[in-house]
Structure formats: structure tokens, C-alpha cells
Amino acid sequence: MVQAIGKWIGRALCCCFLFACVPHPVYHSKPTKGQTTRPRVPQTSKKPPVVVRPERTAHPLDPAKISTEKAYQIGRASYYGKKFHGKPTANGEIFNMYKLTAAHRVLPLGTIIKVTNMENGRWVEVKVNDRGPFIEGRVLDLSFAAALELNMVKAGTAEVMIEIVKSVD
């Protein structure tokens, strides 16, 4: 019996020591001397993503006056972004959804193409650095930045015309 009481007292003391080690929040209703009333903003080491502004892009044309004479391909385009951001592309580059790039099934990687939104006349020049799209009926997958320039983010897809600006030798 004495042993049982000794074990019980020992366990109670261990619990008291453990509870004494747990930090308790300290609340102050008034700032103490030397403190400010402004809350501290935590400092983050993450830098915002770098958005590359294109030199020439998104000059709207009248959709009725768009010439398809130099078109390489006309079809439906979509865009991709967050899910693939930071992952390698087909040419080895790391995909950045804020750069003007695109994925095409057969165009040589590194080709510069002009993509025109046939619905609103906006156009943008992008670099083909990936393969895709892998959805039937789509001819091009654009980066998020390119989709923003073409004003197609809300719709998700758009009818586009592809023209080759600079091919890879």
C-alpha cells in the first residue's frame, strides 16, 4: 500500500512538472513602456514571382479585319498555370506561369509564334517550350500570362490563330 501511494505521488509530481513547462500566453491590455500599439507584420522570405512584361503584345485588332493568310493553324486554345508552375517543361526549362510561353504538339521547341485571339483581336508572341495540349480538339496550351494578355482567362478557352514568327534552325 505504501508503494502504491508512493507511485501515485511520483506520477502526480511528474504531471505537475510537465504542466509547469507548458508556455502560457501572456495578454496585455495596455502596451508596456517602450512598446508600440501597432501589430507586428511577420517578415516572409518569399519574394513575389517575377512577371516578365513583353515588349510587343496584346495589340487589339478588329476581329472582322483579321487576315488568316499567314496562319499556320487555327483552333481552340486553353491555358495552364498553378498546377504545373515550377515543374520542368519538354525543353528542360522550369515552367513559369508568368512568362509568355506555350505548349504545342508538333512545333519545334524554341519556336516563337504569334497567337491571335479570333474573338477579340488581341495577340501575343510566345515561345513554344513544352508539348501539349493533350485534350482532343485543342491546338495550343498557353501560359497563364499569355492567357491574360489575350483576355481569355475567364472563359478558359478561345479560338486562336497561330502564326510562326521565328522558327528554330
trRosetta pair geometry for C-beta under 8 A, 3 or more apart (Angstrom, degrees):
i j d omega theta_ij theta_ji phi_ij phi_ji
1 4 5.6 -49 -149 31 35 112
1 5 6.6 32 153 -15 65 103
2 5 5.8 -54 -149 38 33 109
2 6 6.3 37 150 -21 65 107
3 6 5.6 -55 -149 36 32 114
3 7 6.5 33 153 -20 66 103
4 7 5.8 -51 -148 34 31 110
4 8 6.4 31 152 -19 63 106
5 8 5.6 -54 -148 36 33 113
5 9 6.3 33 154 -18 66 105
6 9 5.8 -53 -145 37 30 109
6 10 6.3 33 154 -21 63 108
7 10 5.6 -55 -148 37 30 115
7 11 6.4 29 155 -17 65 105
8 11 5.9 -54 -149 37 30 109
8 12 6.4 31 153 -20 63 107
9 12 5.6 -54 -147 37 31 113
9 13 6.4 33 154 -20 65 105
10 13 5.9 -55 -150 35 29 110
10 14 6.6 31 152 -19 63 104
11 14 5.6 -51 -149 34 34 113
11 15 6.5 35 153 -19 65 104
12 15 5.8 -54 -150 36 32 112
12 16 6.5 34 151 -21 64 104
13 16 5.6 -52 -149 34 34 113
13 17 6.5 33 154 -17 66 104
14 17 5.8 -56 -151 37 31 110
14 18 6.3 31 152 -19 66 107
15 18 5.6 -55 -146 37 32 112
15 19 6.3 27 158 -14 67 107
16 19 6.0 -57 -145 40 28 106
16 20 6.2 31 154 -23 63 108
17 20 5.6 -55 -147 34 30 114
17 21 6.7 31 154 -23 63 105
18 21 5.9 -58 -156 30 33 111
18 22 7.3 39 149 -30 63 97
19 22 5.8 -41 -156 14 42 115
28 31 6.8 86 125 -99 133 31
28 32 6.5 -81 -149 -31 153 90
31 35 3.9 -145 -171 89 106 111
31 36 6.7 -104 -145 108 160 7
31 37 5.5 -113 -32 -78 138 70
32 35 5.2 73 55 3 67 122
49 96 7.4 161 -167 -162 119 101
49 98 5.1 152 137 -11 126 152
50 96 7.9 -21 66 -171 86 144
50 98 6.7 161 87 98 48 140
51 98 4.7 -102 -106 -179 65 124
51 145 6.9 161 -147 -111 87 126
52 98 6.6 126 12 130 76 88
52 99 5.3 33 29 -112 129 72
52 100 6.9 -109 87 -2 113 87
52 145 7.4 41 54 -172 81 168
54 57 3.8 68 86 -24 140 133
54 58 7.9 123 62 0 133 92
54 100 5.6 44 -74 -30 119 151
54 124 6.8 160 -1 -151 173 93
54 125 6.9 151 -158 53 137 87
54 149 7.2 23 15 -100 138 151
56 59 7.3 -28 -178 -24 83 115
56 125 6.6 43 83 7 91 123
57 100 7.2 -128 -102 -100 143 152
57 123 7.4 -138 -158 103 52 59
57 124 4.6 27 -150 -121 100 79
57 125 6.6 -115 -93 22 84 75
57 149 5.2 -54 160 -156 122 142
58 122 4.8 -4 -147 -165 73 106
58 123 6.7 -176 -97 62 27 39
58 124 5.6 12 -54 -72 71 91
58 149 4.3 -130 -62 -174 119 90
58 150 7.0 -139 -104 -73 93 40
58 151 7.8 106 -142 -22 117 93
59 122 7.4 153 65 -138 25 58
59 123 6.4 -25 49 47 71 92
60 120 6.6 -62 -132 146 105 87
60 121 4.7 73 -170 97 69 107
60 122 5.1 -31 -93 -80 71 70
61 65 6.3 -122 165 76 101 98
61 66 5.8 109 108 -80 132 85
61 116 7.2 -17 31 -150 129 123
61 121 3.7 -144 64 -171 63 112
61 122 7.7 -177 16 -65 71 23
61 123 7.0 26 -3 -13 112 112
62 65 4.3 55 76 17 105 110
62 66 7.5 -153 89 -35 55 72
62 121 5.8 74 8 -92 4 155
63 66 5.8 -27 -154 -11 41 117
63 118 6.3 88 -146 173 104 50
63 119 6.4 -29 -110 174 146 15
63 120 6.4 -67 -60 -123 118 8
63 121 4.7 -120 -62 -53 65 94
66 116 6.3 159 -143 144 132 146
66 118 6.4 -145 72 -128 164 71
66 121 6.3 -155 -61 -113 114 80
66 161 6.9 164 163 7 130 150
67 70 7.2 56 112 11 103 85
68 71 4.4 -19 -168 -16 75 133
68 74 6.4 -14 -140 -61 126 137
68 161 6.0 -131 -115 -126 86 141
70 163 5.2 42 116 -130 103 120
71 74 5.5 3 178 -48 146 96
71 161 4.9 -80 -117 -165 114 107
71 162 6.8 85 -162 62 76 52
71 163 6.1 -79 -110 -78 41 81
72 107 8.0 59 142 -89 152 119
72 113 7.4 -85 31 -134 143 116
72 162 4.8 -63 61 105 103 93
72 163 5.9 148 -6 -116 94 30
72 164 5.2 83 -56 -24 140 91
73 139 5.5 -169 141 -178 130 146
73 140 7.9 145 95 -41 126 109
73 161 7.6 167 89 -156 45 49
73 162 4.5 5 56 47 87 118
74 118 7.3 57 -152 -56 107 143
74 139 7.8 127 118 20 17 166
74 159 7.3 21 177 178 89 90
74 160 7.2 -164 -146 97 56 43
74 161 4.9 -17 -102 -105 86 73
74 162 7.3 -159 -74 17 38 74
75 137 7.7 -175 -176 172 110 52
75 138 7.1 127 138 -164 116 27
75 139 3.4 99 74 -13 136 133
75 140 7.2 137 78 0 102 88
75 159 7.3 -123 148 -144 16 65
75 160 6.9 -19 69 58 50 76
75 162 7.9 -15 30 -5 88 110
76 137 5.7 11 43 145 136 85
76 138 5.2 -80 94 -109 95 57
76 139 6.4 126 55 9 50 86
76 157 5.4 9 -176 177 103 123
76 158 7.3 158 -150 81 61 26
76 159 6.1 -43 -94 -96 60 55
76 160 7.4 95 -144 17 16 84
77 115 6.9 57 -67 -163 170 130
77 138 6.7 95 -116 -160 27 89
77 139 6.4 -56 -76 64 72 80
77 140 4.1 -22 -113 72 103 99
77 141 7.1 177 -163 -84 78 22
77 142 5.8 49 165 -18 123 107
77 152 7.4 54 89 123 102 167
77 157 6.5 163 82 -155 43 71
77 158 5.7 -20 59 62 92 76
77 159 7.8 124 14 -132 82 10
77 160 4.3 10 -5 9 127 135
78 133 6.0 76 43 -94 110 157
78 135 7.0 25 9 46 147 138
78 138 5.5 -38 0 -132 106 139
78 140 7.7 170 30 92 53 57
78 141 5.7 -19 74 -114 82 70
78 142 7.3 -166 100 24 33 79
78 156 6.4 -9 -137 158 90 73
78 157 4.8 -36 -89 -97 77 86
79 141 6.5 126 -119 -171 26 64
79 142 4.4 -42 -102 72 88 85
79 143 6.7 2 -156 113 99 10
79 144 5.9 115 159 -90 127 44
79 146 6.9 -175 -116 74 117 90
79 147 3.6 -32 -69 -58 160 141
79 152 7.0 139 -20 96 124 107
79 153 7.0 -49 47 -103 150 65
79 156 7.5 -138 33 -160 88 45
80 83 6.6 -73 -171 53 98 103
80 84 5.4 34 143 19 121 130
80 97 7.6 -115 114 -111 60 104
80 103 7.5 9 25 9 126 131
80 132 7.8 1 -6 109 143 159
80 141 5.4 10 -4 178 109 118
80 142 7.7 156 19 74 64 40
80 143 7.2 -50 66 -115 66 40
80 144 7.4 -83 99 -50 30 77
81 84 7.1 148 102 42 10 85
81 85 6.3 5 165 -48 55 107
81 97 4.1 72 -144 -139 73 143
81 143 7.1 95 -93 -171 70 59
81 144 3.7 57 -99 -58 117 122
81 147 8.0 -85 -56 29 112 136
82 85 5.4 -38 -137 0 31 122
82 97 6.7 -21 -59 -37 40 164
82 144 7.8 60 -32 -56 63 145
84 87 5.1 -90 -166 41 64 120
84 95 5.0 -19 137 92 98 158
84 97 7.4 125 75 -68 83 101
85 95 6.1 -121 -117 106 31 97
85 96 6.9 51 -144 -131 80 34
85 97 4.7 -51 -91 -15 105 112
86 94 6.1 -13 -152 -180 35 111
86 95 6.8 -41 19 67 19 79
86 96 7.8 65 -64 -90 46 58
87 94 7.1 156 82 -152 14 70
87 95 5.5 -1 62 28 67 115
88 92 6.2 -29 -162 -146 112 32
88 93 7.2 144 -150 80 64 31
88 94 6.0 -53 -93 -99 53 55
88 95 7.2 123 -168 -13 6 86
89 92 7.0 -35 68 34 72 18
89 93 5.0 -5 37 64 115 82
89 94 7.3 153 -5 -133 87 7
89 95 5.0 117 -56 -65 99 89
89 101 7.5 -85 -94 158 163 149
89 103 7.6 -145 -150 -90 110 99
89 129 4.8 47 122 132 156 95
89 130 4.0 -93 -160 -82 108 97
90 103 7.6 113 -1 -129 121 95
90 109 6.1 -143 100 -91 107 135
90 129 6.9 164 51 150 82 51
90 130 4.8 130 7 -137 99 46
90 131 4.5 91 -63 -9 152 92
91 109 4.2 162 -76 175 119 143
91 110 6.8 131 -119 -48 156 81
91 129 4.9 -92 27 -160 125 73
91 130 7.2 -101 3 -70 86 46
93 129 5.3 -31 40 -179 133 137
95 101 7.3 -139 -137 76 75 149
95 129 7.8 167 -98 101 74 120
95 130 6.9 26 -92 -64 113 140
95 143 7.6 -176 -169 -110 93 108
96 99 4.4 67 84 -2 108 110
96 101 7.5 103 59 5 73 131
96 143 7.4 20 93 -148 55 143
97 143 5.4 174 -147 -171 47 94
97 144 4.0 32 175 18 104 117
97 145 6.6 144 148 -19 55 85
98 143 7.5 -95 1 154 9 127
98 144 6.9 -25 -74 72 44 106
98 145 5.0 90 -158 -58 34 125
99 143 6.0 -30 76 136 59 175
99 145 6.0 163 57 31 10 147
100 124 6.2 -138 -145 162 125 118
100 125 6.9 61 143 91 142 55
100 126 4.6 -132 157 -109 87 77
100 127 6.9 95 103 10 78 79
100 143 6.4 -161 -131 49 22 127
100 145 5.6 -97 -73 101 60 118
100 146 5.0 106 -140 -74 70 94
100 149 7.3 11 -108 -1 110 148
101 126 5.7 141 -125 -174 12 104
101 127 5.3 -37 -114 67 73 81
101 128 7.5 119 -168 -112 74 16
101 129 4.9 -42 -156 25 125 116
101 130 7.0 77 149 1 118 104
101 142 7.8 149 91 -160 46 53
101 143 4.6 72 54 -33 76 128
101 146 7.0 -134 46 -26 33 129
102 113 6.8 -62 46 52 146 121
102 115 6.9 139 -74 -45 153 143
102 126 4.4 87 -18 120 108 139
102 127 7.2 169 23 79 79 33
102 128 5.4 -44 76 -99 90 62
102 129 7.5 114 54 22 43 69
102 130 7.4 -142 120 45 32 91
102 140 5.6 -18 -173 -171 125 103
102 141 6.4 150 -165 81 68 53
102 142 5.1 -29 -107 -106 91 57
102 143 6.7 -104 -71 -12 48 78
102 146 6.4 -34 -68 37 91 173
103 128 7.2 106 -116 -151 20 76
103 129 7.6 -59 -84 68 63 55
103 130 3.7 -47 -99 91 96 101
103 131 5.8 5 -165 92 100 10
103 132 3.7 18 137 50 136 99
103 133 6.3 107 95 -59 114 57
103 140 7.1 145 73 -164 57 54
103 141 4.0 -5 52 59 108 108
103 142 8.0 -136 22 -61 72 22
104 107 4.2 22 95 25 143 109
104 111 7.8 -48 42 61 142 125
104 113 7.6 83 -41 -7 148 156
104 128 5.0 -43 19 -132 113 127
104 131 7.4 -59 75 -128 36 43
104 132 7.5 -11 -41 66 9 50
104 139 7.4 4 -131 158 86 68
104 140 5.7 -18 -91 -111 84 77
104 141 7.8 -160 -63 29 43 72
104 162 7.8 104 -107 -138 136 158
105 131 6.4 60 -120 -161 40 80
105 132 6.9 -94 -73 102 67 7
105 133 7.7 -62 -53 37 93 43
105 139 7.8 -90 5 -156 107 52
107 111 4.8 -100 163 44 112 150
107 113 6.9 -24 -163 -51 167 133
107 128 4.9 -138 99 -95 121 177
107 164 7.6 -177 -134 -98 123 106
108 111 5.2 110 69 -39 76 110
108 128 7.3 116 88 84 41 132
108 167 6.9 75 45 -167 123 83
108 168 4.5 -122 112 45 132 122
109 128 5.9 -130 -126 113 41 91
109 129 6.0 68 -157 -128 94 38
109 130 7.8 84 -117 -38 104 18
109 168 7.2 13 79 -18 45 162
110 127 6.7 -24 -145 -169 32 102
110 128 6.8 -34 30 69 20 81
110 129 7.3 69 -67 -91 44 69
110 168 4.3 78 87 -80 114 133
111 127 7.4 151 79 -155 38 56
111 128 4.6 10 57 28 88 121
111 164 6.4 -53 -178 -137 119 97
111 166 7.0 178 -158 90 54 61
111 167 5.5 -9 -122 -126 99 53
111 168 5.5 -93 -69 -14 69 94
112 125 5.9 16 178 180 102 106
112 126 7.3 171 -151 87 61 30
112 127 5.7 -33 -97 -97 69 67
112 128 7.8 -145 -77 3 21 79
112 164 7.7 99 81 -167 57 59
112 165 4.5 -63 110 70 99 110
112 166 4.0 31 40 44 115 98
113 125 7.0 173 89 -149 34 62
113 126 6.0 -21 63 62 82 78
113 128 6.3 56 -3 -39 115 103
113 162 5.4 -13 180 -163 133 92
113 163 6.5 149 -165 74 76 43
113 164 5.7 -46 -107 -105 80 46
113 165 6.1 168 -116 5 20 91
114 123 5.8 18 177 176 95 122
114 124 7.4 170 -152 87 58 29
114 125 5.2 -33 -96 -94 69 76
114 162 7.5 142 74 -158 52 43
114 163 4.4 -15 57 62 102 101
114 164 7.9 -103 17 -25 80 3
114 165 5.1 101 -30 -53 93 111
115 123 6.4 169 86 -152 45 72
115 124 5.6 -16 59 62 93 78
115 125 7.7 156 14 -99 73 25
115 126 6.0 2 -1 13 120 115
115 140 6.7 -175 -117 138 131 165
115 142 6.8 -169 106 -91 173 126
115 146 6.8 51 54 178 142 123
115 150 6.7 -52 113 -78 109 137
115 160 5.2 -7 -171 -174 92 133
115 161 7.4 156 -155 75 46 47
115 162 5.9 -12 -102 -101 72 68
116 121 7.1 -24 -172 -155 101 35
116 122 7.4 168 -151 90 59 36
116 123 4.1 -26 -99 -95 74 105
116 160 6.3 146 73 -159 46 73
116 161 4.6 -11 57 53 104 98
116 163 7.4 37 -8 -2 108 107
117 120 5.1 3 107 45 122 85
117 121 6.8 -30 77 28 82 15
117 122 4.9 15 33 57 119 81
117 123 7.0 -153 11 -76 69 51
117 150 4.3 138 -47 -169 124 102
117 151 6.7 -115 29 54 173 84
117 152 6.1 -168 -112 -52 132 118
117 158 5.0 -27 -136 151 98 145
117 159 7.5 94 -164 74 57 57
117 160 5.9 -41 -98 -100 44 81
118 121 7.9 36 -146 -70 21 43
118 158 7.4 164 35 158 74 92
118 159 4.4 -56 49 107 121 100
118 160 6.3 -167 -12 -102 90 22
118 161 5.8 99 -66 -23 101 95
119 158 5.9 -113 13 -156 123 101
119 159 6.0 111 -39 45 94 96
120 150 7.7 137 57 177 115 65
120 151 5.8 -37 60 70 160 129
122 149 6.6 -173 155 145 123 68
122 150 5.1 164 97 -136 114 48
122 151 5.6 101 21 13 156 106
123 150 7.4 30 -108 -103 21 89
124 146 5.3 178 101 -146 149 81
124 149 4.3 85 -76 108 140 140
124 150 5.9 -97 1 -55 119 88
125 165 5.8 0 -133 -11 115 163
126 142 6.7 -134 -72 -133 171 90
126 143 7.2 173 -140 17 131 101
126 146 5.1 8 -82 -103 134 142
130 141 7.3 -61 91 76 120 117
132 141 4.6 -11 107 9 117 138
133 138 4.0 -27 69 104 140 132
133 139 7.6 41 28 63 104 10
133 140 6.8 45 -12 111 104 10
133 141 4.2 127 -70 -49 94 106
135 138 4.7 50 75 8 94 128
138 141 6.9 51 149 -62 133 77
138 157 7.4 -108 -107 -130 104 122
139 160 7.5 -144 68 65 115 101
139 162 7.0 -130 129 -16 127 133
140 160 6.3 -65 45 69 136 141
140 162 6.4 154 -56 -71 141 128
142 146 4.0 -120 -178 89 114 123
142 147 4.9 144 97 -55 122 82
142 150 7.2 10 134 14 176 137
142 152 7.9 80 51 66 144 129
143 146 4.8 94 54 8 77 102
143 147 7.0 -142 95 -5 40 89
144 147 5.6 -57 -148 38 32 113
144 148 6.4 38 152 -24 65 102
144 153 7.3 50 -157 -107 75 113
145 148 5.6 -50 -152 30 32 114
145 149 6.7 32 151 -18 63 103
146 149 5.6 -52 -152 34 35 113
146 150 6.4 22 153 -8 67 109
147 150 5.9 -62 -145 46 32 103
147 152 5.1 -97 -161 69 81 92
147 153 5.0 107 133 -74 110 75
148 151 7.4 27 179 -75 34 39
148 153 5.7 18 -87 -40 59 127
150 158 6.3 -159 139 50 126 160
150 160 7.4 -21 -154 -99 153 117
152 155 5.4 -64 -161 52 66 107
152 156 7.3 -88 156 49 84 12
152 157 6.9 -56 175 139 119 10
152 158 3.9 -86 -120 -28 137 131
153 156 7.6 29 180 -73 29 40
155 158 6.1 91 85 -68 135 83
164 167 5.6 19 174 -63 129 93
